[in-house]
Structure formats: C-alpha cells, structure tokens
C-alpha cells in the first residue's frame, strides 16, 4: 500500500509533532528553600530555642531545595561507584571511583558542618540544631549524607573517651571540608570516617566476629587480620572496626594511609550491589595484617561502641527517616497540585485529600519524635530524667520512624500514579532508600532487645517515658485511654517482654507522638492523629481518616511547601 492510500482521519490536519505536546504533567519543582518554606520546621527551631542555627538552616535549605542538588542526587545514584583494585601496572590500590556529582554532594554536606556542629559550636541545643540540618539533608540525597556524614559525626564521643588515641584525628574530623584524595591525614585539612563492624557469620552478634588483632609491642599498635562483610564508605580516611584479642572484642582505628605514606593492608574485595543507597559504596573488605590502633580497653569494644557511638547513629537514623518521609510527602503534594483528573485538581479530589493529610500527619509526627530524642540528648548532661528518656526512646524512635518511612514512600509513590514508578521522578530513589535505615545499626529485633534491657536493668526509664507522655494528659481523650492501656500492657509484659516487643514499641511510639503533637502542633493535626492512631478511627491504611473536608485541607496546606 502506498503512502497516499493510508487511511487518515477526516477533519483539519494537525501540525506534525502535536501528539507529543506536554500538558497536564507536573513541572519539576522550582528552586525552593526547604527550611524557610517549611513552617513546621521553622516553628520547631523557635520552640526548641535554637534560633542560633537559623542562618545555617537557611543556607542548607537553599542548597537541598535547589534544582542543582536534585540533579546531583540523580546522577550520583545513577552513575554508581566502581572499584579499582589495582593500578595500570599491577600495584594494589583498592580505590573506589565516584562520579563528580557524588563528590560535590559530599563537599556540600561537610562544608555546611552537618557532621560537626554539636562538637564545635558552644551554643545550647547542639544536637537538636544538628538534627535540623540533617533532616534537611535527608530530603536531598541519602547516600553521601547518611553513612559518611553520620559516622564522622558519631565517632567524636568515642574518640574523646580515649584522648591518647582519639586526639590524633579529632581536629581533622570536626573540621569543615571534604578531601577525597587517598592521602595521609596530616596532608589533609579534613577527614571522614568509615565503619567495619559486621562479619557474615555474626551479623548483629558482634561477639561472634572472628577478625583477630595481635599487639606489636609498640604501644597501642596491633596487626589485624580478618574479613568484614559490610564496610560502609570504605574510602574513609580512618576505619573503625572490631577485632578479637585475648581479652575479647575490642575496638580499633585503622588508617587507610600509614605514617610512611604507604597504603594499609585493607583490601576491598568487592562492592555490594544494593537495593538502594547506590551513590554510597558499601563493600566487603579483607584486613591482611593491617595496622590498627586500639581505642578503649581490650575486651570492652562492644560496651564502648554502644555507650559512645551507637546511640548517636540511631538518633540520626530516626531523623534521617523523617527527612525521607518529608521529601516523599512534599513530592506527592507537588505532583497532585499540578495534575488534573476528572475535571478537578488531583490534590482536591476527596480521596486524595484524605490520603495526603494522612501522610502529612505521619511525617510531622516522625519529625517531632526524632527531635525529642535529640533534645533529650542535649539535656542529659544536666537532667537525669532526660538521660533516662533518651536511653529508652532512641531505640523506639529508630524502630518506628525507620519502619514508617517505607510505608510513607510507598503511598507517596502511588499518589504519583504511573509516573511514580519512573526513574525520572524522585520517588523511586526514596522508595529504595527507605528500608535501609531499618537494618542499619540494628534491626527492629535488636531495637526490641535494647528496649527490653532498658526496662529490666533500669526500670526508671519506663517511668521517665510515661512521665513524658503524660505531659499531655487531659488534652485528648483518645490519648488518655491509650496511655492507660499502655501502662497495663507494660505491666503484663514484665518478665516476658521479648515476644511482645514490637507491639509494645509501636504503642510507645504512637503514644509519644500523640503527646508531642498535642503539645507542639495544631489541633487539626494532633486531634486527627490521636483519633486515627490511638482512638481506632482509622482503617490502618493511608487515606482512611474520619475527618471533614475542611480539616483535611488544613492539614495538607500545612504540609505543603509555601
């Protein structure tokens, strides 16, 4: 059949290419300041009396809300890191190569002092202030911000606990800046930290690790041999790891470059092919008689790590998950605001309005829970009740926020329709990222065991927790009834907590969030949360709130970027 014989529709001819006109498709977000355009976060800074971080937050908010940062995040995760074990002539180099986009993100996070703020600024509420910056950064890119930045921040208390070893690196760790060169720490203005704890046969049971450390007789120097199954950010300038000595599990610092300028015998065997977090290199590493320096006492490695570092990382994971949720919710609101269906804007459709409001209260509750544990950390030095609260609430916040992040990102993905499943949108990246925080630094099971230990060994932690929740007593009947049920369940679980740990941690988390929202949020958000999460007026699915249209609209408007 000739071209002239082809059937064509009658009527006026359309200009070539008009079938590809882009319409009713949400545009990319403009440059936004994710701090200034978030009234909940701005109000939090005021309420927590950390106004001194305002200018820093404005700066970070502008960076993370820019189109430039969105593109850097996309490229850094698309162009994955690669491993070069040897150079061109056969020398072992164990070098991980990253796309320049990754380095640019890393530089931005470290130059904004998100890794060091509580340790370098003599202002009240340092951990809470850092929490604000970290929350913002987790709305931008999680691979560079998560492991490298978090570990560099969290190692400071551990190094300070042993000045003889720690002071060797402390100044460079808290310094602003980023230098990815494989150079000796003395030749750098700033350094970063990697962590090598997990072994395949032990997992969370670090006592089962088989890596061995033998003293050289030269002070605190040891030779370390063994295999580590998960090493986060292996290009860190120093690696924190555990190894067995005659006294038991012990902590060590292994520099990547030795004092004589040669590379330490830290052999990267392969990079992990991960579900998400693809911009960040996670690896398997062999320590082949590598040089390390003992930090802390022999045989006290686990206790020292938990006391001085683990707690901080878990705080960050609770906040990081809240940041992921916030980005997912604002993306869903942006998409539905700029798309029409069935004669109306999707955001204004009744079912979508309900769903967006449901996601919004979940996101705000996560932010307040993450902030509460950092405020308790700030206050713990001067208030015993804050120290007790922090001890039990950190694993609960880590458990709950990290679990909720996956469900929030999934629902936000559906709000985008088919576009949410396409890599051009931000949601697939968040969806793959969200589960990581649940398994990093202790799964939900480990959090349950941690809470159980707190309640059994220090029963006062339970009292401090209930005192915190009851600060909102009388403000909402659903919360009051729920707290009564919680107290009864905690009494019933004494001596048999573990089988019921997840249910009880869930109850504690929701009660704490309800109390915080009643004291710190609007009546629309707080009362809706309590009625749905605590009062049973919810279908256990997003979009099943039993509220009027005006209340739902008020909640969504509050969550939208202004």
Residue pairs with C-beta under 8 A, 6 or more apart in sequence:
24 339
24 340
25 338
25 339
25 419
26 334
26 335
26 337
26 338
26 339
26 419
27 338
28 67
28 70
29 65
29 67
29 70
29 334
29 561
30 67
31 62
31 65
31 66
31 67
32 65
32 66
32 561
33 58
33 61
33 62
33 65
34 61
34 64
34 65
34 136
34 139
34 561
35 41
35 42
35 57
35 58
35 60
35 61
35 62
35 132
35 136
36 42
36 58
36 61
37 61
37 65
37 561
37 562
38 61
38 326
38 561
38 562
39 558
39 562
40 364
40 367
40 521
40 558
40 559
41 57
41 132
41 135
41 136
41 367
44 132
44 367
44 368
44 371
44 520
45 51
45 53
45 54
45 57
45 132
47 520
48 125
48 128
48 371
48 375
49 124
49 125
50 123
50 124
50 125
50 128
50 129
50 132
52 121
52 123
52 129
53 117
53 123
53 129
53 132
53 133
56 112
56 113
56 117
56 129
56 133
57 132
57 133
57 136
59 112
60 112
60 114
60 133
60 136
60 137
61 136
63 69
63 108
63 112
63 140
64 136
64 137
64 139
64 140
65 139
65 140
69 105
69 108
69 140
69 141
70 140
70 426
71 101
72 101
72 104
72 105
72 141
73 101
73 105
73 140
73 141
73 279
73 429
74 429
75 99
75 101
76 98
76 99
76 101
76 102
76 105
76 141
76 143
76 144
76 279
77 141
77 143
77 278
77 279
77 429
78 278
78 423
79 99
79 101
79 102
80 278
80 279
81 96
81 97
81 98
81 99
81 102
81 271
81 279
81 280
81 281
82 96
82 97
82 271
83 94
83 95
83 96
83 97
83 268
83 270
83 271
83 281
83 283
84 93
84 94
84 95
84 96
84 97
85 92
85 93
85 94
85 95
85 267
85 268
86 92
86 93
87 93
92 263
92 267
93 182
93 263
94 234
94 263
94 266
94 267
94 268
95 182
95 235
96 234
96 235
96 268
96 271
96 281
96 283
98 180
98 279
98 281
102 143
102 144
102 279
103 178
103 180
105 140
105 141
105 144
105 145
105 279
106 144
106 148
106 178
106 180
107 177
107 178
109 115
109 137
109 144
109 145
109 149
109 178
110 149
110 152
110 176
110 177
110 178
110 190
110 192
111 176
111 177
111 178
112 133
112 137
112 176
113 120
113 133
113 176
114 130
114 133
114 134
114 137
114 145
114 149
114 153
115 149
115 150
115 152
115 153
115 173
115 174
115 192
116 152
116 153
116 156
116 173
116 174
116 175
116 176
117 126
117 129
117 130
117 133
118 126
118 127
118 129
118 130
118 153
119 126
119 153
119 156
119 174
120 174
121 129
123 129
124 378
125 375
125 378
126 378
127 315
127 374
127 375
127 377
127 378
128 371
128 374
128 375
128 378
130 153
130 374
131 315
131 319
131 370
131 371
131 374
134 145
134 149
134 150
134 316
134 319
134 320
134 323
135 319
135 320
135 322
135 323
135 326
135 367
135 370
136 323
137 145
137 149
137 323
138 145
138 146
138 319
138 320
138 321
138 322
138 323
138 324
138 327
139 323
139 324
139 326
139 327
139 330
140 327
141 279
142 277
142 320
142 324
142 433
142 436
143 277
143 278
143 279
143 280
144 279
144 280
145 320
146 277
146 280
146 320
146 436
146 437
146 440
147 195
147 232
147 233
147 277
147 280
147 282
147 440
148 192
148 193
148 194
148 232
148 233
148 236
148 280
150 313
150 316
150 317
150 320
151 192
151 193
151 194
151 195
151 232
151 233
151 236
151 240
151 313
152 173
152 191
152 192
152 193
152 236
153 312
153 316
154 309
154 312
154 313
154 316
155 173
155 193
155 240
155 309
156 170
156 173
156 174
157 308
157 309
157 312
158 166
158 240
158 251
158 295
158 296
158 304
158 305
158 308
158 309
159 165
159 166
159 167
159 169
159 170
159 173
159 295
160 166
160 170
160 308
161 296
161 304
161 307
161 308
162 295
162 296
164 220
165 220
165 253
165 293
165 294
165 295
166 295
168 293
169 185
169 191
169 238
169 253
172 185
172 188
172 189
172 190
172 191
172 237
173 190
173 191
173 192
173 193
175 189
175 190
175 191
176 190
177 189
177 190
178 190
178 192
179 188
179 189
179 190
179 191
180 235
181 188
182 235
182 256
182 257
182 263
183 257
184 255
184 257
184 258
184 259
184 261
185 191
185 237
185 238
185 255
185 257
188 237
191 236
191 237
191 238
192 233
192 236
192 237
193 233
193 236
193 237
193 238
193 239
193 240
194 231
194 232
194 233
194 234
194 235
194 236
194 238
194 239
194 240
195 231
195 232
195 233
195 236
195 239
195 240
195 241
196 228
196 230
196 231
196 234
196 239
196 240
196 241
196 254
196 285
196 287
197 206
197 209
197 228
197 230
197 240
197 241
197 242
197 305
198 204
198 206
198 228
198 229
198 230
199 208
199 209
199 210
199 211
199 226
199 227
199 228
199 229
200 227
200 229
201 208
201 209
201 210
202 208
202 209
202 210
204 442
204 443
204 445
204 446
206 242
206 249
206 301
206 302
207 248
207 249
207 302
209 226
209 242
209 243
209 244
209 249
210 226
210 244
211 224
211 225
211 226
211 227
211 228
211 241
211 242
211 243
211 244
211 287
212 224
212 225
212 226
212 243
212 244
212 245
213 222
213 223
213 224
213 243
213 244
213 245
213 250
213 252
213 292
213 294
214 222
214 223
214 225
214 245
215 221
215 222
215 245
216 222
216 223
220 293
220 294
220 295
221 291
221 292
221 293
222 243
222 245
222 252
222 291
222 292
222 293
222 294
223 289
223 290
223 291
223 292
224 241
224 243
224 252
224 254
224 287
224 289
224 290
224 291
224 292
225 287
225 288
225 289
225 290
226 243
226 286
226 287
227 284
227 285
227 286
227 287
228 241
228 284
228 285
228 286
228 287
229 284
230 272
230 282
230 283
230 284
231 239
231 268
231 282
231 283
231 284
231 285
232 280
232 282
233 280
233 281
233 282
234 266
234 268
234 281
234 282
234 283
234 285
235 256
235 281
236 256
237 255
237 256
237 257
238 253
238 254
238 255
238 256
239 253
239 254
239 255
239 256
239 266
240 251
240 252
240 253
240 295
240 309
241 251
241 252
241 254
241 287
241 292
242 249
242 250
242 251
242 252
242 301
242 302
242 305
243 249
243 250
243 252
243 287
243 292
244 250
245 294
245 298
245 299
246 298
247 297
247 298
247 299
248 298
248 299
248 300
248 301
249 299
249 301
249 302
250 294
250 296
250 297
250 298
250 299
250 300
250 301
251 294
251 295
251 296
251 301
251 304
251 305
252 292
252 293
252 294
252 295
253 292
253 293
253 295
254 264
254 266
254 287
254 290
254 291
254 292
254 293
255 264
255 291
256 263
256 264
256 266
257 263
257 264
258 264
258 291
264 290
264 291
265 287
265 288
265 289
265 290
265 291
266 285
266 286
266 287
266 288
266 290
267 285
267 286
267 287
267 288
268 283
268 284
268 285
269 283
269 284
269 285
269 286
270 283
270 284
271 281
271 282
271 283
272 282
272 283
272 284
274 282
275 432
275 435
275 436
276 429
276 431
276 432
276 433
276 434
276 435
276 436
277 432
277 433
277 436
278 432
295 304
296 304
297 304
310 441
310 442
311 377
311 390
311 394
312 377
313 440
313 441
314 394
314 395
314 397
314 398
314 441
314 442
314 447
315 370
315 373
315 374
315 377
315 394
315 397
315 398
317 398
317 401
317 402
317 437
317 440
317 441
318 366
318 369
318 370
318 373
318 394
318 397
318 398
318 400
318 401
318 402
319 367
319 370
319 371
319 374
319 401
320 437
321 366
321 370
321 401
321 402
321 404
321 405
321 434
321 437
322 363
322 366
322 367
322 369
322 370
322 401
322 405
324 405
324 408
324 409
324 430
324 433
324 434
324 437
325 359
325 362
325 363
325 366
325 401
325 404
325 405
325 408
325 409
326 363
326 367
327 426
327 430
328 359
328 363
328 408
328 409
328 412
328 413
328 427
328 430
329 356
329 359
329 360
329 363
329 408
329 412
329 559
330 559
330 560
330 561
331 412
331 416
331 425
331 426
331 427
331 430
332 356
332 359
332 411
332 412
332 415
332 416
332 427
333 347
333 356
333 360
333 556
333 559
333 560
333 561
334 561
335 346
335 415
335 416
335 419
335 420
335 425
336 345
336 346
336 347
336 352
336 356
336 415
337 345
337 346
337 347
337 560
339 345
339 346
340 346
341 349
342 349
346 352
347 353
347 356
347 556
350 549
351 543
352 415
352 543
353 549
353 552
353 553
353 556
354 543
354 544
354 545
354 547
354 552
355 411
355 415
355 542
355 543
356 415
356 552
356 556
356 559
357 528
357 545
357 547
357 551
357 552
357 553
357 555
357 556
357 559
358 411
358 532
358 542
358 543
358 544
358 545
359 408
359 411
359 412
359 415
359 542
359 559
360 525
360 555
360 556
360 558
360 559
361 517
361 525
361 528
361 529
361 532
361 555
362 404
362 408
362 542
363 408
363 559
364 517
364 521
364 525
364 559
365 513
365 514
365 516
365 517
365 529
366 400
366 401
366 404
366 405
366 513
368 513
368 516
368 517
368 520
368 521
369 397
369 400
369 401
369 509
369 512
369 513
369 516
370 397
370 401
372 393
372 397
372 468
372 512
372 516
373 390
373 393
373 394
373 397
375 386
376 386
376 387
376 389
376 390
376 393
377 386
377 390
378 386
379 386
380 386
380 387
380 390
381 387
385 464
385 467
388 458
388 460
388 461
388 463
388 464
389 461
389 464
389 465
389 468
391 454
391 458
391 461
392 451
392 454
392 455
392 461
392 462
392 464
392 465
393 465
393 468
393 512
395 442
395 447
395 448
395 450
395 451
395 454
395 505
396 447
396 451
396 505
396 508
396 509
396 512
397 509
398 437
398 441
398 442
398 447
399 444
399 447
399 448
399 502
399 505
399 509
400 505
400 506
400 509
400 510
401 437
402 437
402 438
402 444
403 438
403 444
405 434
405 435
405 437
405 438
406 431
406 434
406 435
406 438
407 542
408 434
408 542
409 427
409 430
409 431
409 433
409 434
410 431
411 542
411 543
412 420
412 427
412 430
413 420
413 421
413 427
413 428
413 431
414 420
416 425
416 427
419 425
420 427
420 428
421 428
422 428
423 429
438 444
442 450
444 502
444 505
445 501
447 505
448 497
448 498
448 501
448 502
448 505
449 498
449 501
451 497
451 501
451 504
451 505
451 508
452 497
452 498
452 501
454 461
454 462
455 461
455 462
455 490
455 497
456 497
462 490
465 508
465 512
466 483
466 486
466 487
468 512
468 515
469 479
469 483
469 486
469 511
469 512
469 515
470 483
470 515
471 515
471 519
472 479
472 514
472 515
472 516
472 518
472 519
473 479
473 480
473 483
474 480
475 518
475 519
475 526
476 514
476 518
476 526
476 527
476 530
476 534
477 535
478 514
478 530
478 531
478 534
478 535
479 511
479 514
479 515
479 518
479 530
479 534
481 534
481 535
482 507
482 510
482 511
482 514
482 530
482 534
482 535
483 511
485 507
486 504
486 507
486 508
486 511
489 500
489 503
489 504
489 507
490 504
493 500
493 504
497 504
510 533
510 534
511 534
513 529
513 533
514 526
514 529
514 530
514 533
514 534
517 525
517 526
517 529
517 530
518 526
518 530
522 554
522 558
524 551
524 554
524 555
524 558
525 555
525 558
528 545
528 547
528 551
528 555
531 537
531 538
531 546
531 547
532 538
532 544
532 545
532 546
537 545
537 546
538 544
538 545
538 546
545 552
